[in-house]
């Protein structure tokens, strides 16, 4: 069956360091992959989308890679700040899930950036 | 441009009552999705709608749950005869097309007592 795995343990890093979060999937052939941020008590906020034919995408301090052979995406936050502390969700959409529009989310990785 | 709006933000219902959750998508967005987030679990897709049409309801329980997105007005997720297991956060998202990122509302937190 389809499965998305994100590090279930919280990631604690020091301010200024680079945070790297992992998303692995099985039994999928996604057309694209998305990353969202979710703060406690709030809805997810879209961060980045990367398509299957793209290896890497950047937006300000964020960088996402997508390796369809390894079935893995890495999400990097450079020069991390305490304000980056949140839960980060990986989401996939593709033919295996029925196509088009519904997203399948991982359970998320909680990031805490300490001073 | 206002974001996705959901109301109420918090809803308390006794077992057996009905819950109605409302979602107004972002202006210009004609695609609406509903997701459920149970405590300590990830977001699960429930249903995808366009104006007046249910496109995909594969994630929605067959009984007691229904959704609509009328020509005028917000999208409604309706849960009849609620049970304790329905307690969760229900999120609505919208998108301008079926190929782009989704924009989420703040969620409705349903508590069934």
Boltz contact constraints between the chains, C-beta under 6 A:
constraints:
  - contact:
      token1: [A, 34]
      token2: [B, 101]
      max_distance: 6.0
  - contact:
      token1: [A, 43]
      token2: [B, 91]
      max_distance: 6.0
  - contact:
      token1: [A, 43]
      token2: [B, 104]
      max_distance: 6.0
  - contact:
      token1: [A, 43]
      token2: [B, 105]
      max_distance: 6.0
  - contact:
      token1: [A, 43]
      token2: [B, 106]
      max_distance: 6.0
  - contact:
      token1: [A, 43]
      token2: [B, 107]
      max_distance: 6.0
  - contact:
      token1: [A, 44]
      token2: [B, 104]
      max_distance: 6.0
  - contact:
      token1: [A, 46]
      token2: [B, 101]
      max_distance: 6.0
  - contact:
      token1: [A, 49]
      token2: [B, 101]
      max_distance: 6.0
  - contact:
      token1: [A, 100]
      token2: [B, 98]
      max_distance: 6.0
  - contact:
      token1: [A, 101]
      token2: [B, 48]
      max_distance: 6.0
  - contact:
      token1: [A, 101]
      token2: [B, 98]
      max_distance: 6.0
  - contact:
      token1: [A, 102]
      token2: [B, 45]
      max_distance: 6.0
  - contact:
      token1: [A, 102]
      token2: [B, 48]
      max_distance: 6.0
  - contact:
      token1: [A, 102]
      token2: [B, 56]
      max_distance: 6.0
  - contact:
      token1: [A, 105]
      token2: [B, 42]
      max_distance: 6.0
  - contact:
      token1: [A, 105]
      token2: [B, 43]
      max_distance: 6.0
  - contact:
      token1: [A, 107]
      token2: [B, 42]
      max_distance: 6.0
